[in-house]
């Protein structure tokens, strides 16, 4: 079986915002406690943060982390998370049926973010609260001094403001599971007034308004149109969320699900353009895809806690999906889809970063380790920055219940601004056949294969764990560049990355 593509240096989709490779940490399960924060751990720093986790986050080079939620934020009193730790209240978290000690708050998380080499993307509570707490939180975090909230920050030990630029206006506000669920008009109004107040303080803020919780919501896509009708002039992004599962155990169907992702992005991009035209605006609003991941392996085991049968435990093990080799292929396809929509999808947050449906897992008192999905995210984050190229593809496909004519090869290409290298990301969805891939390189000059990595040859259910990480990249073989063409045989059910240097 053969597939071909053409890459031309002038056929571009758009610049990739580095924040496309962001992530997310919520006060949920063990994401915070025994995830990033474990004061008694052998690697803990002076702030009680696990250095082994920090090292892995730095390896991924995550540019931004969304915090503190998620569903958690819709009943969150940010004031609970400041001041002397011993005086902070323990609260019941309705979202995840857990108790929250508030031992880690904005100060501790900000110090962790600095140590991990990432920026904060903060969310405000527009579920149970509203405008005043949001603007007060902004003042506490960003104002230099001389006001009540900024002086309180100084009293609490932080002299300089953090200067956070990205703020999320609530979370999944159309979801019936959300504390303070709202109609599109109700949310649009409060989001507009909150954004207006925050911009009265700082016009340079980047504000994210909530889109539909998922594309399967009855409110979608009218929700996006109504909310943007209220807020278009005062926000910069609209959020999208999507999770992927394989309940039927059907690999072909599972790996076709990014067709739905593609349609989701295209639909919301169309809604954005509709509202822009309706308002006769010259302003652009982009997509912040600030929750995405595979999520289904742990749902049955989570049920007891989420239904309240375990009381109100502190930091219980929740959403601890153990990913397999099949999930590597899915995550590779998701990232390729984002790259191919770099003109409109500017922010991305892998949900989440540690322990909770995460690429990094920890053992309390023990090691931190890389899940199988760590690696496609690592390669995209390291080598998927620059200009997204518009490839002309010719590839055979297959039909599923999800979509028709799904191409067996999922391909994205990025030219680096740093060194001019061309990176090609390829996933072969075919379950039995290798595909001979031919990529014509037009206008790129002389090239050679400087890196060839693949994840291949594992049982689809193969996993990593604290005792070993067998599902990991290895060097590929046989790829050549000759006569301005890359040629390679792409093994069945494989993830592959080529770097073509100048």
N, C-alpha and C positions, 0 to 999 in steps of 0.2 A: 504494500500500500504506500502511496506517495502523497505528499502535500507540498505546496510551494507558496512562497510569499515574496513580496517586493517591499524593500525599505528604501525610501528616498530621503535624503537629508532635509529636503524642503517640504516634505509631506508630514506636517507635525499636527498633533492634537492640542498640545499646550504645555506650559511649564508645570512641573510637579511641585506643589508646595511640600516642603519637607515634613510638615505637620500631617501629611497623609499617613505617616507611619507613627502616629501617636497611640496612646493607650488610655487605660481607665482603671482607677482604683476606688472602690466604694466601701463604705462601712457595711460589709456583707461577709458572713462566714469568716474565713481565716485570711482574707485579703490583707487586712491591717495587722491583726493580732496573731502572732506566730507566722505571719507572712512577711511584711516588711519590718514589723516591730516585735522584738523578742529580747527584752533586756538581759535575760539570763543565758542567752545563746553564746557559745564560745566565740563567735565572730562579732558580737554586738559592739557597736561603737559607743562613744560617750553619751549619745542620745538614745541608746537602746535599739538602734536600727541594725538589722542583720547586714553585715558587710558582704557576705556571700551573695545575697540577693541584689544588693547594689551593684556588685561586679557584673552580674548577669544582665541587669537592666542597662548598664553601660555598654555591655557587649552588643545588645540590641540597638543601641543609640536611639532611644525613644525621645523625640523632641518635645513632646507635650503630654501631660497626663491629666485627664479629667477627674475632678474630685469635688465633693464627697459622695456623689451619687448622680444618677440612678434613683431608683424608687426611694431609697433612704432619704434623699434630700427633701422630699415632699412633706415631711413632718419634722424637719431638722431645725433646731434652734442653734444657730451658729454661736450664739453667746455662751452656750454650754461648753464649748470646746476651747475657751480661753481662760486665762488666769491660773492660779496655782492648781496643779493637777489634783492634789488631795482635796480641794474644795469643789471640784467639778461634779455635777450630779450624774447619777446613772439614770438613763431613760429607757423606756420600753420602745423598741423599734417595731412598729406595726407592719412595715413592709416585709421584713424577713423573720418575724416572730422571735426576736432575739432581744437581749439587753445590751445596751451600749454604755460603756464606762466613761467615754470621752477622755480616756488617758492620752489618746492621740487626737490632737485638734489641729487648727490651722497653723500654729507655730511649729509643731512637731513635723507636720506634713511638709511645710515649706522647707524646713531644714533637710528633710529626707530628699525632696526634689532637687535641692541644690547639690547634695552629695551624689545623687544619681545622674546629674547632668541633664535635667529636664526642666521644663517650665510648667507652671500650674495653669490649668483651665478650670475655673471655679464655677460652680452652679449655685443659684439662689433658689430659695423655697418659694414657689408660687402656687403651692398646693394648699397648705394650711395657713400660709402667711402671705405677705404681699410687698407693696412698694417700700414702706419705711424700713423694715428689716433688711431689704436688699440694698438700699442706698447707704444704710449704716454699715453694713458689711463691707461695701466698696470703700467707704471712708476709712474704716479700720485698716483695711489691707493696703490702700494706695495713697492716703493723704500723708504728706511729710510731717505735719505736726501743727499744734496751735488750735486744735478742735477737740471736742470731747472724745470721739472715738479714736482719733489718731494718738492723742495723749494717753489714752488707756492702753493702746498697743505698746507705747513706749514704757509705760509702767509695768507691762507684762513682759518686758525684756527685749523688745525688738525696736531699736532706734529708727532704722531706715525703713521706709515703706517697701513692700514687695513689688509694686508696680505691675500687677497682673493685668494683662490686656484682654484676655479672652474670658467671656462670662456667658454661661448658659442660663436662659430664662426659664427655669423649671425643667421638668422631665416628664415625657410621655403623658401629657395632660389629658389626652382623650381616653386613657386606659381605665377601665372600671376597677382595676386593682390599685389605682393610684389614690393616695390620700389627697382629697381635694380635687377629684376629677372635675373637669369643666367642659362645657360646650365650646365649640370653636369661637363663637362670639364672645363668650365670657372670658376665655383665655386670651383671645386677641386683644381685648380691651385692657386687661391687666398687664399683659406683656408690653403693649404699646406704652402705657403710662409708666411702667417700670423702666423700660428702655429710655424713654424721654427724660426721666429723672436722672438715670445714670449718665446719660449723655450731657445733661446740664452740668454735671461735674467734670466730665472728660469726653470730648467729642471723638477722641481717637480710639476709644474702646472698640473691640470687636465683639459683637453680640450675636448670640445664637438663639433663634426662636424654635419652639418645638413643632416638628411635623407630626404626622400620624405615628403611633407607636410601632405599627408594622403595616405593610401593604395589604394585609388581610383584614384590617379593621373596617367595619362598616362606614366609618367616617372618612376613609381614604377614597379619592384624593381631594374631595371637597373641603376637608379640614385644611389642607395646605392652602387652597385658594382663599378661604375665608380668613385664616390667620394672617396670611401675607397681605390680604387686602387691608387689614388693620395696621400691620407693622412694617410694610415694605420700606418705608422711608427712614426707619430708625434701626433696622437690623442689617447684619452683613451675611448671615448664614441661616439656613433652615436645616434642622437636624433630621436625619433618617436613621432608623434602627432596623436590623434584620439579623435573625439567627437561622442556622442551617441544621437540619437533622436528617436522619436516615431510618425512620421507624420501620420501614418494610425490609430493611437489609438489602436493598437493591442498589448495587454500585452504579449502574448506568443511570438510573433515575437520580441518585444522590449527586453525582458529578455533573448532572445537567441543571442543577438548581440555580447556577449563576445566570442562566437565561432569565429567570425571574428577577434576579438582582439587576441585570441590565435593563429590563423593562421598567423596574421601579425607579431607577435613576433617570431614565429617559422621560418617564411620565412627570416626575417632579420638576425636572429641568423645563419641561413644557409648561407646567403650571407657573413656574417662575417667570418665564417669558410672557405668558398671558397677563399676569398681574403687572409686569413691567410695561407692557403695551397699554394696558387699561389705564395706568397712571401717567402715561406719556413720560416715563422716567428715563433718564440717562444713567441711572445708578444700576449696578449689578449686584445681585444676591447670589451666593453660591451655596453648595451643599456641604454640611458638616455631617459625615457619616460616623457619628460619635458612639455608636454601639454596633458591633458586628462580631460574630464568631460562630463556630460550631458549638451547639449546646443541646445535648440530649442523653448522654451516657449516664448522667447521675440523677435524672429526674425521679425515678422510682425511690431511690434511697433518700432523697430529700423530702419526700412527702410527709413523713412523720413530724418533722420539725415545722415545716411550713403550714401544716394543718393544726399546729398548736399542741400536739400530743406529747411534746417534750418540755412543756413549760416555756420559760424564757431564758434559754442558755446564752451565755456570753461567748461569742465567736465560735459557734459550732461549725463543724465541717459541712459546708453547703456548696452545691454546684461544683463539686470537685471532679469534673469530667477528666477521665484518663484517656488521652487521645491516642489514636492508632495511626498506622501508615495510610489508611484510606483518607483520614482527615488531613494528612499532609497535602494530598492531591486537591482536596476541596479548598483548603486555605490558599494554595497556590493559584487556583482559579479565581478566587475572590480578589486577591491582590492584583492579578492581571486585569480583572474587570475595572478596578479602581484606576489603575494606570491608564487604561483605555478611555477613561472619562475624566482625565486630569484637567480638562478645560472647565469642568463644573464642580467636580468633587475635590475640594481643597483640603479639608480636614478629615482625618480618619482616627477612630479610637478603637483599637482591639480591646474587646471587653471579655475578660479583664486581664490584668498583668501578672498577678501572683495568686496562686491557689484556687481562685474562683474562675472556672472556665478559662484557664490561663496557660501561657507557654512556659511559665516558671512555677515549679512546685517546691514545697518545703516539707521537711519532717521536723516536728517540734523537737528542739534540742539536737537535731541531726542535720543532714546535708540538704542543700538546695540542688535541684536538678532540672534539666531541660526536657520538656515534653517533645514529642515528635514534631508538633507544629511550630516549635521555636525556630526551626531552620528556614522554612520558606519566608517567614516574617523577617528573620535576620538578613537573608539575601536581598529581599526587596528594600529593607531599610538602608542597607549599606550601599547597594548598587542600583536602586531604582529611583535615584534622585537626578533631576536634570530635565530633559525635554522628552515628552511622550511622543512616540512616532506613530503615524497612521499607516499601518501595514495593509497592503492589498493581499488578502489570503485566498487561496484555493485549496480546500481540504474536504475530503469526504466526511459525511456526518451520519448521525443515527437519530431515530425518533423515540421519544419516551412520552409518558403521560405529562411530563413537565413542559416539554417543548419539542418542536419538530426540527429536524436537520441540525442537531447539535454537532458542531465540528469536533472530530476526534482530537485534534490538536488545539489547545488553548494557548495563544501566544501573545506576548506583549514585548515591546522593545523601548529602551530608554537610552538616549545619548547623554552622557555625563558632561556637565559644564566644567567640572574640575579638571579632568584629564582627557576629555574627548572620547573616552572609551564607549563602545556600543554594547549594551547588555541586553541579552535576549532571554526571556523567561518562557519555558515551554512545559506544559503538562500534557501527557498522552493519556486520554481517557479510554483508549481501546484496551479491552481486557485480555486479548490474546496476541495481537499483532504489533510488531514494530512498524514504525512509519518512517519512511525515507523522506527527510525534510530538506528542502532546498530553499535558501533565502538569498535573493538577489540584493546586492548592496550597491546602491546607485548614489554617487556623489560623495562617498565616504573615503575615497582614496585607498591606499594599500592598508590592509588589515591582516592581523593574525590572531589566532586563538591564544589568549593569555591566561584564561581561566575556564575550566570546564568542570562543573560540579553536578552530581545527580544523586537523587534519593530513589532507590530502585531495588527490586528483587526481594522485597519483604512480603510476608503474609499480610493481607489487608488488615488483620486484627492485631498485628504486632505492635507492641507499646514499649515505651521507655519507663524507667523507674529509678528509685534512689540507689539501687544496686548496679545499674548499668543503663547505657543509652545506645542500644544496638541500632535503632532507626536514626541514622545520621548520614550526612553527605559523604560521598566518596568521589574520587576523581573519575570523570568520564573519559571515554576513549573514542578515537576514530573520527572526531570532528576535524574538518579541514576547511581552510579558506583558499580558494584558487579561482583565478579569473573573475574576481569580484563577486564570488558566491560562497556562502557558507553551506556546507553539506554535512549532514549528520544523521545517524540512525537513532531514532527516539524509541526506546524500549517501551513495551506495553506497561500501562499503569506506572508511570514514572514522572518524577519532577526533575527538570534539567535547567541549568543556567549556564549560558555562555557569555564570556567577556571577550570582546574583540577590540584589542588595542591598536593604536596607530602604529 
